[in-house]
């Protein structure tokens, strides 16, 4: 009987620069699925150079359908601790040599544009936002973008644009046009 293994994908990961100010998060991870056994090995491998050999992780069990106690990663096991009081979008990875890595875990079903914004925000130097704050802010941003898109779609089907207000001149030595609502 021959064993076939699925090809491993590269981890979708954004980390803060090594020389940056310390923040609350070390970056963000966007797994492809909710299968921790398949997703954790590429993540651990991607973090090896920067954080050393990851030996333990902590996570909230809510986003992961199967709560494994250990995940085999390249010849050794990474121990998993499940904590319901930990934020569902947070994963903490611990290594022997270099301490810990706190990551925002972006749900696999997240739209690519939303995931890109989250990854950028979580890996910003000196980031002081928690994973819950980042996720709620992105939820609000996504809602506003959908509403703006719906308004634009309605505009396209209505047959035209509303007239754009012309900038009003400000009198002075030179005429400087300022957008409506801005006064000197």
C-alpha positions in Angstrom: 0.0 0.0 0.0 1.4 3.4 -1.0 1.0 6.4 1.1 0.4 9.7 -0.5 0.8 13.0 1.3 -0.9 16.2 0.3 1.5 18.9 -0.8 2.1 21.4 1.9 1.3 25.0 1.2 3.3 27.9 2.4 1.9 29.6 5.5 0.2 32.9 4.8 2.0 34.9 7.5 2.9 38.6 8.1 5.3 39.3 11.0 6.5 42.6 12.5 10.0 43.6 11.4 12.7 42.3 13.7 14.0 45.7 14.5 10.7 47.3 15.2 9.2 48.5 18.5 7.5 45.8 20.5 3.7 45.7 20.1 1.0 43.5 21.5 1.2 41.2 18.4 4.1 39.7 16.5 2.0 39.4 13.3 -0.9 37.6 11.7 -1.6 34.2 10.2 -4.2 33.4 7.7 -4.7 29.6 7.5 -6.3 28.0 4.5 -8.6 25.7 6.5 -9.7 25.0 10.1 -7.7 21.7 10.1 -5.0 22.5 12.7 -3.2 19.2 11.9 -2.7 20.3 8.3 -2.2 24.1 9.0 0.2 24.1 11.9 3.3 22.4 10.3 3.8 25.0 7.6 3.3 27.8 10.2 5.8 26.3 12.6 8.3 25.8 9.8 7.9 29.5 8.6 8.6 30.7 12.2 11.6 28.5 12.8 14.3 30.9 11.7 12.9 33.8 13.7 11.5 32.1 16.8 13.4 28.8 17.0 11.8 25.4 17.4 8.1 25.9 18.4 7.2 23.3 21.0 3.8 24.5 22.4 0.9 26.6 21.3 -2.1 27.9 23.1 -5.4 28.6 21.4 -9.1 28.9 21.9 -10.9 25.7 20.8 -14.0 27.5 19.4 -12.5 28.2 15.8 -11.0 24.7 15.5 -13.5 21.8 15.0 -11.0 19.1 16.3 -9.1 19.9 19.5 -5.9 17.9 19.2 -3.5 17.7 22.1 -0.4 17.2 19.9 0.3 18.0 16.3 3.3 16.2 14.6 5.7 18.6 13.0 8.7 17.3 11.2 9.8 14.6 13.6 8.6 16.0 16.9 5.2 16.9 18.4 3.9 20.4 19.1 1.8 20.3 22.3 -1.5 22.2 22.1 -3.1 23.8 25.1 -6.8 24.8 24.7 -8.0 27.8 26.7 -11.6 29.0 26.4 -10.7 32.3 28.1 -8.1 33.1 25.4 -9.4 35.3 22.5 -10.7 33.1 19.7 -8.6 35.0 17.1 -5.3 34.6 19.0 -2.7 31.9 18.9 0.4 32.0 21.1 3.4 29.9 20.0 6.1 29.1 22.5 9.7 28.0 21.8 12.6 26.8 23.9 15.0 29.5 22.8 13.3 32.7 21.9 10.2 32.9 24.0 6.8 33.5 22.4 5.1 34.7 19.3 1.5 36.1 19.6 -0.4 36.0 16.3 -3.8 37.2 15.1 -5.5 34.2 13.4 -7.6 35.4 10.5 -10.5 33.0 9.7 -9.9 31.0 6.5 -13.1 32.2 4.9 -12.1 35.9 5.2 -12.1 37.9 1.9 -8.5 38.5 0.6 -8.8 42.3 0.8 -10.0 42.1 4.4 -7.2 39.6 5.3 -4.6 41.8 3.7 -5.8 44.8 5.8 -5.7 42.6 9.0 -2.3 41.2 8.2 -0.9 44.7 7.7 -2.5 46.1 10.9 -1.3 43.2 13.0 2.2 43.3 11.8 2.6 47.1 12.1 5.5 48.1 14.2 4.4 49.1 17.7 0.8 47.8 17.2 -1.1 48.3 20.4 -4.4 46.7 19.2 -5.7 43.4 20.6 -6.9 40.7 18.2 -10.5 41.5 19.2 -10.1 45.2 18.5 -8.5 44.5 15.1 -11.3 42.0 14.1 -14.1 44.3 15.2 -12.5 47.3 13.4 -12.1 45.2 10.2 -15.7 44.0 10.6 -16.8 47.7 10.7 -14.6 48.6 7.7 -15.9 45.7 5.7 -19.5 46.8 6.5 -18.8 50.4 5.4 -17.1 49.2 2.2 -20.1 46.9 1.4 -22.5 49.8 1.9 -20.4 52.1 -0.3 -20.3 49.4 -3.0 -24.1 49.0 -2.7 -24.5 52.8 -3.2 -22.2 52.7 -6.2 -24.1 49.8 -7.7 -27.4 51.7 -7.2 -25.8 54.8 -8.8 -24.7 52.7 -11.9 -28.2 51.3 -12.4 -29.9 54.7 -11.9 -28.3 56.1 -15.0 -26.0 58.7 -13.8 -24.0 60.5 -11.3 -24.9 63.1 -8.8 -23.1 66.3 -9.7 -19.8 66.7 -8.0 -19.6 70.0 -6.1 -17.1 72.4 -7.6 -14.4 73.7 -5.3 -15.0 77.2 -4.1 -12.2 79.8 -4.4 -10.7 81.5 -1.4 -10.0 85.1 -2.0 -6.5 86.3 -1.4 -3.3 87.2 -3.1 -3.7 83.9 -5.0 -6.8 81.9 -5.7 -6.5 78.6 -3.8 -9.3 76.1 -4.3 -10.4 74.3 -1.2 -12.9 71.5 -1.0 -16.4 72.4 0.1 -16.7 72.6 3.9 -13.0 73.8 4.4 -12.7 77.4 5.4 -9.7 79.4 6.5 
